[in-house]
C-alpha cells in the first residue's frame, strides 16, 4: 500500500538534545512538508521541499533543520535552539502539480 | 495573505442530527479549498476538496461542502451525524500560484457526538 510513514510514534528527549524525526513516502510525490501542531493552533508549516536537494522555510522554521537527499525521505531535526519543541509533528506529501496533501500518522515529541 | 477562520472551536451534536461546520477564508485569487478530519493522535485524512466547477462538492463518509465566493465560505455539512464522526475538523486553503502547493489551515473545530 502506498502511503507516508513517520517514526517513531512517540519520542522523548532531554532538553538540549537534538532529535531527528523520520518521514518516508512511497507515493512518488515530488513535494514534502513538515507541520507542527499545538492545541488550539491548527497546523503550522515548518519546512517544505518541492524537489530533491531543495527545501524552503515555512512560517516557523527557527530551531529546525531538514534535508532532502532522496525523493522518498524528508527527515526533520529538532535542534536545541527550538525553545518549545514539545508538540505533535506531521509530515505530508503532494504531487507538484496538485494541491492535495497526504498526511502521515504523526510523531509526538516530548522534551523533558 | 491567505488565512482561514473556523469560528467554532467546539461543537456538540446528537447522533442522527445534522451538522454544519463553518469555514471562512481570505485569499486573493480563486482558492483551492479542503476539509480534513483528524482522530485523536492520528494524522489528517482528506474529506473533500474544491478546485473549480460545481460549487457543491461531495466527499467521503457522507460529507459535503459548498463553496460560496460571495461569502468567502466553504462550510462542511452532513445530514445525519454518526458517533464515529467525533473528531477534529480542519479547513484549509491552498496556494498553488507558485507551485509550492502550500496549505494554510484553520485552527480546527472539535466535534463531540452524544447518544
gemmi code that builds the backbone of each chain (N, CA, C; Angstrom):
import gemmi

chains = {
    "A": [
        ("UNK", (0.844, -1.196, 0.000), (0.000, 0.000, 0.000), (0.875, 1.241, 0.000)),
        ("UNK", (0.454, 2.246, -0.809), (1.192, 3.495, -0.808), (0.802, 4.347, 0.366)),
        ("UNK", (1.769, 5.097, 0.872), (1.454, 5.964, 1.977), (2.669, 6.655, 2.533)),
        ("UNK", (2.448, 7.282, 3.685), (3.503, 8.029, 4.367), (3.702, 7.415, 5.745)),
        ("UNK", (4.941, 7.144, 6.076), (5.243, 6.597, 7.387), (6.087, 7.584, 8.164)),
        ("UNK", (5.786, 7.698, 9.445), (6.565, 8.524, 10.342), (6.983, 7.661, 11.530)),
        ("UNK", (8.224, 7.845, 11.906), (8.691, 7.095, 13.065), (9.633, 7.947, 13.899)),
        ("UNK", (9.656, 7.715, 15.206), (8.734, 6.853, 15.933), (7.392, 7.546, 16.155)),
        ("UNK", (6.423, 6.877, 16.733), (5.137, 7.493, 17.037), (5.251, 8.396, 18.259)),
        ("UNK", (6.025, 7.958, 19.236), (6.271, 8.750, 20.437), (7.786, 8.885, 20.624)),
        ("UNK", (8.227, 10.055, 21.034), (9.656, 10.312, 21.195), (9.853, 11.207, 22.411)),
        ("UNK", (10.773, 10.770, 23.269), (11.078, 11.542, 24.456), (12.559, 11.919, 24.409)),
        ("UNK", (12.842, 13.162, 24.720), (14.225, 13.618, 24.723), (14.447, 14.581, 25.876)),
        ("UNK", (15.695, 14.652, 26.293), (16.057, 15.603, 27.321), (16.273, 16.972, 26.687)),
        ("UNK", (16.024, 17.999, 27.468), (16.236, 19.354, 26.987), (17.689, 19.542, 26.592)),
        ("UNK", (17.891, 20.214, 25.456), (19.236, 20.474, 24.978), (19.750, 19.464, 23.970)),
        ("UNK", (19.035, 18.386, 23.755), (19.453, 17.376, 22.796), (18.781, 17.619, 21.454)),
        ("UNK", (19.521, 17.374, 20.387), (18.909, 17.368, 19.060), (18.195, 16.037, 18.856)),
        ("UNK", (17.142, 16.057, 18.049), (16.417, 14.824, 17.759), (15.932, 14.868, 16.314)),
        ("UNK", (15.987, 13.728, 15.642), (15.562, 13.660, 14.233), (14.322, 12.801, 14.090)),
        ("UNK", (13.324, 13.367, 13.410), (12.076, 12.667, 13.131), (12.095, 12.194, 11.686)),
        ("UNK", (11.680, 10.955, 11.513), (11.725, 10.342, 10.190), (10.397, 10.496, 9.456)),
        ("UNK", (10.470, 10.699, 8.139), (9.303, 10.728, 7.274), (9.678, 10.085, 5.946)),
        ("UNK", (8.937, 9.049, 5.570), (9.175, 8.341, 4.314), (7.852, 8.206, 3.562)),
        ("UNK", (7.898, 8.391, 2.234), (6.704, 8.202, 1.420), (7.015, 7.356, 0.193)),
        ("UNK", (6.066, 6.521, -0.185), (6.229, 5.700, -1.392), (5.139, 6.025, -2.406)),
        ("UNK", (4.698, 7.271, -2.395), (3.654, 7.737, -3.303), (4.236, 8.364, -4.568)),
        ("UNK", (5.549, 8.420, -4.630), (6.239, 9.048, -5.754), (5.907, 10.540, -5.871)),
        ("UNK", (5.636, 11.164, -4.741), (5.331, 12.590, -4.730), (6.603, 13.410, -4.747)),
        ("UNK", (6.544, 14.534, -5.462), (7.703, 15.413, -5.508), (7.830, 16.273, -4.248)),
        ("UNK", (6.709, 16.765, -3.752), (6.742, 17.725, -2.655), (6.491, 17.052, -1.311)),
        ("UNK", (7.209, 17.527, -0.294), (7.019, 17.032, 1.065), (7.031, 18.207, 2.025)),
        ("UNK", (6.376, 18.012, 3.170), (6.142, 19.104, 4.113), (6.272, 18.605, 5.546)),
        ("UNK", (6.657, 19.524, 6.427), (6.610, 19.269, 7.854), (5.755, 20.344, 8.519)),
        ("UNK", (4.835, 19.872, 9.389), (3.982, 20.761, 10.158), (4.163, 20.473, 11.644)),
        ("UNK", (3.905, 21.495, 12.403), (3.835, 21.358, 13.844), (2.397, 21.641, 14.254)),
        ("UNK", (1.875, 20.818, 15.185), (0.519, 21.017, 15.662), (0.528, 21.168, 17.171)),
        ("UNK", (-0.020, 22.274, 17.644), (-0.208, 22.528, 19.061), (-1.696, 22.703, 19.326)),
        ("UNK", (-2.140, 22.387, 20.523), (-3.579, 22.507, 20.828), (-4.099, 23.908, 20.557)),
        ("UNK", (-5.207, 23.983, 19.833), (-5.849, 25.262, 19.581), (-5.180, 26.131, 18.547)),
        ("UNK", (-4.112, 25.623, 17.923), (-3.403, 26.462, 16.937), (-3.392, 25.870, 15.549)),
        ("UNK", (-4.063, 24.794, 15.315), (-4.059, 24.215, 13.991), (-2.675, 23.729, 13.607)),
        ("UNK", (-2.407, 23.689, 12.322), (-1.123, 23.226, 11.806), (-0.313, 24.413, 11.310)),
        ("UNK", (0.949, 24.430, 11.650), (1.842, 25.482, 11.176), (2.997, 24.853, 10.406)),
        ("UNK", (3.306, 25.446, 9.280), (4.306, 24.895, 8.373), (5.710, 25.208, 8.861)),
        ("UNK", (6.540, 24.165, 8.961), (7.925, 24.336, 9.406), (8.853, 24.469, 8.199)),
        ("UNK", (8.855, 23.466, 7.353), (9.666, 23.436, 6.134), (8.903, 22.700, 5.052)),
        ("UNK", (9.240, 22.989, 3.808), (8.720, 22.205, 2.709), (9.787, 22.058, 1.632)),
        ("UNK", (9.596, 21.023, 0.832), (10.547, 20.719, -0.236), (9.757, 20.337, -1.475)),
        ("UNK", (10.043, 20.999, -2.572), (9.347, 20.715, -3.820), (10.092, 19.694, -4.672)),
        ("UNK", (11.382, 19.533, -4.389), (12.186, 18.644, -5.217), (13.417, 18.236, -4.421)),
        ("UNK", (14.024, 17.158, -4.827), (15.211, 16.656, -4.135), (16.296, 17.715, -4.107)),
        ("UNK", (16.982, 17.791, -2.986), (18.090, 18.713, -2.759), (17.672, 20.177, -2.726)),
        ("UNK", (16.396, 20.409, -2.500), (15.904, 21.784, -2.360), (14.816, 21.829, -1.312)),
        ("UNK", (14.854, 22.835, -0.442), (13.799, 22.997, 0.546), (13.698, 24.466, 0.937)),
        ("UNK", (12.539, 24.815, 1.473), (12.250, 26.205, 1.823), (11.721, 26.293, 3.244)),
        ("UNK", (12.009, 27.409, 3.895), (11.478, 27.636, 5.232), (9.984, 27.940, 5.169)),
        ("UNK", (9.281, 27.440, 6.172), (7.885, 27.780, 6.335), (7.739, 28.909, 7.344)),
        ("UNK", (6.615, 28.927, 8.026), (6.312, 30.026, 8.943), (7.089, 29.971, 10.257)),
        ("UNK", (7.492, 28.756, 10.667), (8.114, 28.616, 11.995), (9.386, 27.773, 11.906)),
        ("UNK", (10.294, 28.098, 11.021), (11.474, 27.273, 10.766), (12.562, 27.392, 11.834)),
        ("UNK", (12.536, 28.421, 12.645), (13.620, 28.635, 13.605), (13.728, 27.482, 14.586)),
        ("UNK", (14.953, 26.945, 14.719), (15.178, 25.843, 15.636), (14.998, 24.477, 15.015)),
        ("UNK", (14.711, 24.453, 13.719), (14.528, 23.197, 12.984), (15.465, 23.164, 11.775)),
        ("UNK", (15.795, 21.942, 11.323), (16.522, 21.788, 10.074), (16.008, 20.549, 9.351)),
        ("UNK", (16.188, 20.531, 8.028), (15.728, 19.403, 7.217), (16.780, 19.080, 6.164)),
        ("UNK", (16.589, 17.934, 5.526), (17.373, 17.563, 4.366), (16.465, 16.825, 3.399)),
        ("UNK", (16.833, 16.833, 2.129), (16.042, 16.108, 1.121), (17.028, 15.502, 0.119)),
        ("UNK", (17.680, 14.448, 0.560), (18.676, 13.777, -0.273), (18.035, 12.749, -1.203)),
        ("UNK", (16.878, 12.252, -0.823), (16.148, 11.286, -1.628), (14.702, 11.739, -1.782)),
        ("UNK", (14.083, 11.364, -2.863), (12.708, 11.761, -3.115), (11.768, 11.214, -2.044)),
        ("UNK", (12.067, 10.029, -1.538), (11.157, 9.362, -0.618), (11.272, 9.845, 0.823)),
        ("UNK", (12.327, 10.569, 1.155), (12.640, 10.830, 2.550), (12.817, 12.316, 2.836)),
        ("UNK", (12.287, 12.769, 3.975), (12.374, 14.186, 4.337), (12.480, 14.275, 5.854)),
        ("UNK", (13.636, 13.957, 6.417), (13.775, 13.974, 7.879), (13.838, 15.381, 8.447)),
        ("UNK", (13.291, 15.519, 9.636), (13.268, 16.797, 10.348), (14.085, 16.677, 11.624)),
        ("UNK", (15.029, 17.592, 11.815), (15.804, 17.641, 13.053), (15.324, 18.804, 13.902)),
        ("UNK", (14.971, 18.483, 15.127), (14.587, 19.499, 16.097), (15.839, 19.796, 16.920)),
        ("UNK", (16.353, 20.976, 16.801), (17.616, 21.294, 17.448), (17.395, 21.865, 18.836)),
        ("UNK", (18.492, 22.006, 19.569), (18.411, 22.561, 20.920), (18.030, 24.037, 20.892)),
        ("UNK", (18.088, 24.649, 19.723), (17.712, 26.058, 19.595), (16.204, 26.275, 19.577)),
        ("UNK", (15.459, 25.207, 19.387), (13.993, 25.313, 19.391), (13.540, 25.439, 20.841)),
        ("UNK", (12.924, 26.572, 21.163), (12.660, 26.884, 22.559), (11.549, 26.068, 23.181)),
        ("UNK", (10.621, 25.644, 22.405), (9.482, 24.891, 22.943), (9.158, 23.732, 21.994)),
        ("UNK", (9.962, 22.682, 21.986), (9.826, 21.642, 20.973), (8.721, 20.620, 21.222)),
        ("UNK", (8.192, 20.571, 22.417), (7.152, 19.578, 22.702), (5.918, 19.885, 21.867)),
        ("UNK", (5.552, 18.934, 20.998), (4.427, 19.139, 20.075), (4.178, 17.852, 19.309)),
        ("UNK", (3.145, 17.899, 18.478), (2.818, 16.812, 17.565), (3.291, 17.237, 16.182)),
        ("UNK", (4.113, 16.395, 15.545), (4.702, 16.752, 14.256), (4.121, 15.874, 13.158)),
        ("UNK", (3.669, 16.534, 12.107), (3.036, 15.844, 10.984), (3.823, 16.080, 9.708)),
        ("UNK", (4.026, 15.021, 8.974), (4.674, 15.072, 7.671), (3.612, 14.859, 6.600)),
        ("UNK", (3.767, 15.507, 5.465), (2.816, 15.361, 4.373), (3.554, 15.367, 3.045)),
        ("UNK", (2.873, 14.914, 1.995), (3.452, 14.960, 0.661), (2.365, 15.273, -0.348)),
        ("UNK", (2.766, 15.749, -1.513), (1.803, 16.023, -2.578), (2.503, 15.961, -3.927)),
        ("UNK", (1.701, 15.797, -4.963), (2.199, 15.943, -6.316), (2.526, 17.404, -6.548)),
        ("UNK", (3.494, 17.643, -7.344), (3.886, 19.036, -7.544), (2.800, 19.828, -8.250)),
        ("UNK", (2.054, 19.140, -9.099), (1.074, 19.848, -9.893), (-0.253, 20.056, -9.163)),
        ("UNK", (-0.499, 19.303, -8.149), (-1.773, 19.398, -7.447), (-1.586, 19.903, -6.042)),
        ("UNK", (-2.660, 20.313, -5.410), (-2.548, 20.902, -4.093), (-2.974, 19.993, -2.956)),
        ("UNK", (-3.477, 18.815, -3.277), (-3.923, 17.926, -2.215), (-2.724, 17.333, -1.503)),
        ("UNK", (-2.705, 17.408, -0.196), (-1.619, 16.837, 0.581), (-2.102, 15.599, 1.335)),
        ("UNK", (-1.228, 14.622, 1.385), (-1.486, 13.385, 2.119), (-0.608, 13.382, 3.366)),
        ("UNK", (-1.189, 12.981, 4.497), (-0.501, 13.108, 5.763), (-0.082, 11.759, 6.338)),
        ("UNK", (1.038, 11.790, 7.050), (1.451, 10.649, 7.834), (0.732, 10.628, 9.168)),
        ("UNK", (0.986, 9.593, 9.986), (0.272, 9.447, 11.256), (0.784, 10.344, 12.371)),
        ("UNK", (1.939, 10.982, 12.172), (2.452, 11.917, 13.161), (3.414, 11.315, 14.163)),
        ("UNK", (4.231, 12.184, 14.743), (5.148, 11.842, 15.835), (4.910, 12.829, 16.964)),
        ("UNK", (4.682, 12.295, 18.141), (4.520, 13.174, 19.303), (5.851, 13.249, 20.036)),
        ("UNK", (6.424, 14.429, 20.053), (7.713, 14.670, 20.705), (7.478, 15.337, 22.045)),
        ("UNK", (8.089, 14.767, 23.058), (8.028, 15.354, 24.395), (9.453, 15.588, 24.878)),
        ("UNK", (9.729, 16.814, 25.217), (11.051, 17.168, 25.735), (10.939, 17.357, 27.237)),
        ("UNK", (11.770, 16.598, 27.947), (11.662, 16.575, 29.414), (12.630, 17.560, 30.046)),
    ],
    "B": [
        ("UNK", (-2.592, 38.237, 2.356), (-2.095, 36.935, 2.786), (-3.268, 35.990, 3.003)),
        ("UNK", (-2.974, 34.730, 2.753), (-4.029, 33.736, 2.914), (-4.304, 33.498, 4.388)),
        ("UNK", (-5.566, 33.257, 4.710), (-5.918, 32.886, 6.082), (-7.222, 32.127, 6.066)),
        ("UNK", (-7.427, 31.360, 7.103), (-8.638, 30.556, 7.233), (-9.168, 30.729, 8.648)),
        ("UNK", (-10.449, 30.951, 8.754), (-11.085, 31.115, 10.061), (-12.142, 30.049, 10.259)),
        ("UNK", (-12.017, 29.336, 11.347), (-13.061, 28.411, 11.771), (-13.605, 28.973, 13.085)),
        ("UNK", (-14.748, 29.606, 13.048), (-15.204, 30.349, 14.219), (-15.644, 29.488, 15.402)),
        ("UNK", (-15.944, 28.242, 15.141), (-16.420, 27.366, 16.214), (-15.296, 26.462, 16.686)),
        ("UNK", (-14.877, 26.629, 17.936), (-13.789, 25.805, 18.473), (-14.305, 24.401, 18.786)),
        ("UNK", (-15.536, 24.330, 19.317), (-16.084, 23.060, 19.755), (-17.582, 23.043, 19.471)),
        ("UNK", (-18.051, 21.954, 18.883), (-19.473, 21.779, 18.608), (-19.911, 20.429, 19.130)),
        ("UNK", (-21.076, 20.417, 19.757), (-21.659, 19.156, 20.247), (-22.995, 18.936, 19.554)),
        ("UNK", (-23.161, 17.761, 18.977), (-24.429, 17.423, 18.323), (-24.869, 16.043, 18.774)),
        ("UNK", (-26.144, 15.792, 18.667), (-26.680, 14.470, 18.972), (-26.544, 13.561, 17.768)),
        ("UNK", (-26.340, 12.299, 18.030), (-26.249, 11.334, 16.934), (-27.545, 11.362, 16.130)),
        ("UNK", (-27.401, 11.423, 14.810), (-28.564, 11.494, 13.930), (-28.943, 12.902, 13.544)),
        ("UNK", (-28.435, 13.884, 14.261), (-28.738, 15.272, 13.925), (-27.870, 15.721, 12.756)),
        ("UNK", (-28.272, 16.833, 12.155), (-27.481, 17.389, 11.062), (-26.323, 18.210, 11.617)),
        ("UNK", (-25.340, 18.429, 10.746), (-24.119, 19.117, 11.168), (-23.712, 20.139, 10.118)),
        ("UNK", (-23.271, 21.300, 10.581), (-22.634, 22.263, 9.690), (-21.455, 22.877, 10.423)),
        ("UNK", (-20.282, 22.749, 9.829), (-19.063, 23.359, 10.365), (-18.682, 24.508, 9.448)),
        ("UNK", (-18.412, 25.653, 10.078), (-18.165, 26.859, 9.294), (-16.687, 27.070, 8.988)),
        ("UNK", (-16.451, 27.623, 7.810), (-15.095, 27.953, 7.383), (-15.159, 29.195, 6.509)),
        ("UNK", (-14.366, 30.201, 6.864), (-14.225, 31.390, 6.036), (-12.759, 31.563, 5.681)),
        ("UNK", (-12.511, 32.019, 4.492), (-11.130, 32.137, 4.029), (-10.887, 33.539, 3.493)),
        ("UNK", (-9.602, 33.849, 3.434), (-9.175, 35.104, 2.834), (-8.088, 34.757, 1.835)),
        ("UNK", (-8.375, 35.038, 0.566), (-7.410, 34.704, -0.487), (-7.744, 35.522, -1.716)),
        ("UNK", (-6.740, 36.088, -2.341), (-6.993, 36.999, -3.439), (-7.476, 36.349, -4.707)),
        ("UNK", (-6.987, 35.173, -5.002), (-7.334, 34.517, -6.259), (-8.385, 33.426, -5.994)),
        ("UNK", (-8.675, 32.677, -7.016), (-9.586, 31.547, -6.834), (-8.909, 30.516, -5.939)),
        ("UNK", (-9.536, 30.184, -4.851), (-8.858, 29.304, -3.893), (-9.022, 27.831, -4.209)),
        ("UNK", (-8.073, 27.076, -3.732), (-8.243, 25.641, -3.612), (-8.628, 25.400, -2.155)),
        ("UNK", (-9.723, 24.684, -1.909), (-10.243, 24.549, -0.555), (-10.364, 23.081, -0.171)),
        ("UNK", (-10.102, 22.811, 1.094), (-10.059, 21.437, 1.581), (-10.708, 21.357, 2.962)),
        ("UNK", (-11.249, 20.190, 3.234), (-11.622, 19.813, 4.590), (-10.921, 18.498, 4.926)),
        ("UNK", (-10.250, 18.530, 6.088), (-9.584, 17.345, 6.602), (-10.199, 16.978, 7.943)),
        ("UNK", (-10.109, 15.681, 8.297), (-10.555, 15.219, 9.598), (-9.403, 14.528, 10.308)),
        ("UNK", (-9.335, 14.721, 11.625), (-8.266, 14.129, 12.414), (-8.834, 13.474, 13.662)),
        ("UNK", (-8.590, 12.186, 13.803), (-8.929, 11.491, 15.035), (-7.797, 11.706, 16.034)),
        ("UNK", (-8.072, 11.578, 17.324), (-7.048, 11.876, 18.333), (-5.758, 11.100, 18.110)),
        ("UNK", (-4.646, 11.813, 18.109), (-3.342, 11.184, 17.977), (-3.021, 10.647, 16.605)),
        ("UNK", (-3.814, 11.019, 15.618), (-3.621, 10.497, 14.262), (-3.279, 11.618, 13.279)),
        ("UNK", (-2.955, 11.206, 12.065), (-2.750, 12.182, 11.007), (-4.066, 12.697, 10.471)),
        ("UNK", (-3.980, 13.514, 9.425), (-5.166, 14.100, 8.820), (-5.603, 13.292, 7.601)),
        ("UNK", (-6.909, 13.154, 7.462), (-7.484, 12.454, 6.318), (-8.326, 13.444, 5.527)),
        ("UNK", (-8.145, 13.454, 4.216), (-8.895, 14.370, 3.374), (-10.346, 13.919, 3.261)),
        ("UNK", (-11.278, 14.842, 3.558), (-12.709, 14.555, 3.392), (-13.188, 14.941, 1.996)),
        ("UNK", (-12.801, 16.132, 1.564), (-13.216, 16.615, 0.253), (-12.380, 17.824, -0.121)),
        ("UNK", (-12.491, 18.207, -1.398), (-11.720, 19.331, -1.887), (-12.495, 20.062, -2.968)),
        ("UNK", (-12.196, 21.329, -3.125), (-12.773, 22.140, -4.193), (-11.639, 22.804, -4.946)),
        ("UNK", (-11.617, 22.550, -6.254), (-10.643, 23.229, -7.110), (-11.352, 24.190, -8.058)),
        ("UNK", (-12.424, 23.720, -8.683), (-13.177, 24.540, -9.623), (-14.458, 23.796, -9.968)),
        ("UNK", (-15.343, 24.444, -10.751), (-16.542, 23.773, -11.223), (-17.687, 23.852, -10.228)),
        ("UNK", (-18.418, 22.772, -10.123), (-19.593, 22.717, -9.257), (-19.230, 23.149, -7.843)),
        ("UNK", (-19.991, 24.090, -7.313), (-19.644, 24.639, -6.000), (-20.079, 23.750, -4.845)),
        ("UNK", (-20.865, 22.741, -5.117), (-21.254, 21.777, -4.093), (-20.445, 20.508, -4.345)),
        ("UNK", (-19.593, 20.176, -3.405), (-18.707, 19.023, -3.584), (-19.059, 17.942, -2.587)),
        ("UNK", (-18.982, 16.724, -3.066), (-19.259, 15.573, -2.222), (-17.947, 14.946, -1.779)),
        ("UNK", (-17.936, 14.450, -0.559), (-16.730, 13.829, -0.062), (-17.002, 12.444, 0.487)),
        ("UNK", (-16.044, 11.966, 1.245), (-16.196, 10.642, 1.837), (-17.030, 10.725, 3.102)),
        ("UNK", (-17.498, 9.584, 3.568), (-18.225, 9.456, 4.829), (-19.521, 10.269, 4.853)),
        ("UNK", (-20.080, 10.575, 3.699), (-21.347, 11.287, 3.641), (-21.265, 12.791, 3.814)),
        ("UNK", (-20.070, 13.354, 3.812), (-19.894, 14.797, 3.963), (-20.001, 15.514, 2.615)),
        ("UNK", (-20.426, 16.769, 2.693), (-20.426, 17.643, 1.534), (-20.062, 19.040, 1.982)),
        ("UNK", (-19.648, 19.858, 1.028), (-19.319, 21.246, 1.343), (-19.714, 22.117, 0.168)),
        ("UNK", (-20.043, 23.352, 0.471), (-20.454, 24.278, -0.567), (-19.558, 25.494, -0.576)),
        ("UNK", (-19.005, 25.801, -1.730), (-18.177, 26.978, -1.922), (-19.072, 28.156, -2.279)),
        ("UNK", (-18.978, 29.211, -1.486), (-19.729, 30.436, -1.763), (-18.745, 31.589, -1.865)),
        ("UNK", (-18.464, 31.973, -3.092), (-17.460, 33.008, -3.311), (-17.888, 34.333, -2.684)),
        ("UNK", (-19.148, 34.666, -2.778), (-19.629, 35.958, -2.278), (-19.471, 36.074, -0.771)),
        ("UNK", (-19.466, 34.955, -0.082), (-19.330, 34.949, 1.369), (-17.954, 34.477, 1.821)),
        ("UNK", (-17.096, 34.148, 0.864), (-15.759, 33.607, 1.187), (-15.881, 32.464, 2.187)),
        ("UNK", (-16.805, 31.565, 1.881), (-17.052, 30.468, 2.820), (-16.979, 29.112, 2.129)),
        ("UNK", (-16.721, 28.114, 2.930), (-16.646, 26.729, 2.440), (-17.090, 25.842, 3.600)),
        ("UNK", (-18.368, 25.879, 3.910), (-18.902, 25.176, 5.069), (-19.104, 23.689, 4.792)),
        ("UNK", (-18.817, 22.911, 5.796), (-18.930, 21.449, 5.718), (-20.257, 21.014, 6.326)),
        ("UNK", (-20.926, 20.069, 5.666), (-22.231, 19.622, 6.154), (-22.351, 18.115, 6.108)),
        ("UNK", (-23.203, 17.623, 6.987), (-23.572, 16.220, 6.952), (-25.005, 16.121, 7.469)),
        ("UNK", (-25.886, 15.431, 6.761), (-27.294, 15.417, 7.138), (-27.593, 14.643, 8.412)),
        ("UNK", (-26.797, 13.612, 8.706), (-27.066, 12.789, 9.879), (-25.740, 12.303, 10.445)),
        ("UNK", (-25.413, 12.789, 11.625), (-24.101, 12.509, 12.211), (-24.094, 11.151, 12.902)),
        ("UNK", (-22.993, 10.455, 12.767), (-22.779, 9.160, 13.409), (-21.765, 9.342, 14.531)),
        ("UNK", (-21.842, 8.466, 15.543), (-20.913, 8.602, 16.671), (-19.455, 8.570, 16.211)),
        ("UNK", (-19.177, 7.849, 15.132), (-17.805, 7.736, 14.642), (-17.298, 9.028, 13.993)),
        ("UNK", (-18.177, 10.005, 13.822), (-17.749, 11.287, 13.249), (-17.072, 12.189, 14.276)),
        ("UNK", (-17.104, 11.809, 15.539), (-16.446, 12.614, 16.565), (-14.952, 12.685, 16.277)),
        ("UNK", (-14.455, 13.900, 16.099), (-13.066, 14.109, 15.697), (-12.829, 15.613, 15.628)),
        ("UNK", (-11.655, 15.980, 15.143), (-11.382, 17.388, 14.892), (-11.338, 17.616, 13.392)),
        ("UNK", (-11.911, 18.718, 12.980), (-12.069, 19.014, 11.553), (-11.318, 20.301, 11.214)),
        ("UNK", (-10.544, 20.225, 10.145), (-9.743, 21.363, 9.722), (-10.108, 21.771, 8.305)),
        ("UNK", (-10.302, 23.055, 8.149), (-10.481, 23.642, 6.838), (-9.137, 24.210, 6.399)),
        ("UNK", (-8.831, 24.125, 5.115), (-7.549, 24.643, 4.621), (-7.729, 25.261, 3.248)),
        ("UNK", (-6.927, 26.278, 2.977), (-6.907, 26.904, 1.657), (-5.535, 26.692, 1.059)),
        ("UNK", (-5.516, 26.363, -0.226), (-4.278, 26.036, -0.892), (-3.781, 27.166, -1.753)),
        ("UNK", (-2.461, 27.307, -1.772), (-1.813, 28.287, -2.628), (-1.066, 27.526, -3.693)),
        ("UNK", (-1.439, 27.751, -4.919), (-0.782, 26.981, -5.970), (-0.167, 27.875, -7.025)),
        ("UNK", (-0.170, 29.168, -6.782), (0.338, 30.066, -7.806), (1.827, 29.891, -8.021)),
        ("UNK", (2.557, 29.588, -6.961), (3.998, 29.409, -7.081), (4.360, 27.956, -7.318)),
        ("UNK", (3.361, 27.103, -7.340), (3.635, 25.690, -7.478), (4.063, 25.041, -6.186)),
        ("UNK", (4.038, 25.814, -5.110), (4.503, 25.264, -3.848), (3.478, 24.378, -3.192)),
        ("UNK", (2.220, 24.478, -3.587), (1.169, 23.650, -3.008), (1.043, 23.803, -1.514)),
        ("UNK", (1.376, 24.955, -0.996), (1.263, 25.117, 0.448), (-0.179, 25.247, 0.866)),
        ("UNK", (-0.474, 24.717, 2.028), (-1.808, 24.812, 2.603), (-1.773, 25.678, 3.853)),
        ("UNK", (-2.842, 26.478, 4.018), (-2.998, 27.287, 5.215), (-4.222, 26.762, 5.954)),
        ("UNK", (-4.008, 26.380, 7.196), (-5.051, 25.703, 7.951), (-5.750, 26.629, 8.927)),
        ("UNK", (-7.036, 26.348, 9.157), (-7.731, 26.959, 10.272), (-7.317, 26.273, 11.568)),
        ("UNK", (-7.823, 26.791, 12.662), (-7.434, 26.263, 13.973), (-8.235, 25.034, 14.381)),
        ("UNK", (-9.196, 24.652, 13.564), (-9.903, 23.408, 13.796), (-11.190, 23.578, 14.597)),
        ("UNK", (-12.115, 22.643, 14.380), (-13.348, 22.546, 15.161), (-13.452, 21.135, 15.698)),
        ("UNK", (-13.558, 21.026, 16.999), (-13.690, 19.702, 17.606), (-15.160, 19.338, 17.698)),
        ("UNK", (-15.497, 18.178, 17.168), (-16.877, 17.715, 17.153), (-17.070, 16.620, 18.190)),
        ("UNK", (-18.024, 16.829, 19.057), (-18.445, 15.807, 20.014), (-19.829, 15.330, 19.611)),
        ("UNK", (-20.031, 14.018, 19.619), (-21.327, 13.435, 19.279), (-21.881, 12.729, 20.501)),
        ("UNK", (-23.082, 13.114, 20.905), (-23.697, 12.494, 22.081), (-24.826, 11.547, 21.649)),
        ("UNK", (-24.999, 10.481, 22.404), (-26.001, 9.471, 22.009), (-27.420, 10.032, 22.040)),
    ],
}
model = gemmi.Model(1)
for chain_id, residues in chains.items():
    chain = gemmi.Chain(chain_id)
    for i, (resn, *xyz) in enumerate(residues, 1):
        res = gemmi.Residue()
        res.name, res.seqid = resn, gemmi.SeqId(i, " ")
        for name, pos in zip(("N", "CA", "C"), xyz):
            atom = gemmi.Atom()
            atom.name, atom.element = name, gemmi.Element(name[0])
            atom.pos, atom.b_iso = gemmi.Position(*pos), 0.0
            res.add_atom(atom)
        chain.add_residue(res)
    model.add_chain(chain)
structure = gemmi.Structure()
structure.add_model(model)
structure.setup_entities()
